[in-house]
Amino acid sequence: MAAHRRFTLATDIPVPFCDPHHPWQRGSNENTNGLLRQYFPKGINLADVS
């Protein structure tokens, strides 16, 4: 996402961003995070997961 301006200029496709602290604007992302938390509790180091 660091190069979103360059991407938009090159492709003429705008990159949308959600407002901070509005998780309902990122529904599928929040759902995926919840599913991952079922298997990987908060605080686990994901670098140790293969």
Number of C-alpha atoms within 10 A of each C-alpha: 8 6 7 13 13 11 14 12 10 9 8 10 11 11 10 7 9 10 10 7 7 9 12 11 13 12 11 11 12 13 11 10 12 12 11 12 12 9 8 14 9 9 6 10 9 8 6 6 7 4
